[in-house]
């Protein structure tokens, strides 16, 4: 296991470059792609603004701020999980043709999800200012929460990959 993590650490530049190429492939290097990274969280928060303020008739800014923050965190975890599963299935040829730690593909998907999440932090800060919520030192708890959420998503993807491999082994063993 120690050699595995040493090999993973030595290939961190590959993870970085693979993540950058994944973002370029999804057109986030263009102006419209970067604009979408800002517009998507704005549209999501606008929908919940309509639900809470207009339809619900509530003027609770604290509730809207918390709901927006958790919605953005949910989309970070969701993008990380789906990106990791797609990375494993779409990187099948790379896995078969090259010898490297397989966990590199889900880690690169997590890095992609994190880079896609960064504009939502800016959008959330602007929303936070506009609705008049105070900034405090307690907001720094978001950093370990984000780290824990990303590690949790990575572990879930790893367990998903292991369970898929075990189920495939059982299916093949039934045929033999």
Secondary structure by P-SEA (a helix, b strand, c coil): caaaaaaaaaaaaaaaaaaaaaaaaaccccaaaaaaaaaaaaaaaaaaaaacccccccccaaaaaaaaaaaaaaaaaaaaaaaaaaaaaaaaaaaaacccccaaaaaaaaaaaaaaaaaaaaaaaaaaaaacccccccccaaaaaaaaaaaaaaaaaaaaaaaaaaaaaaaaaaac
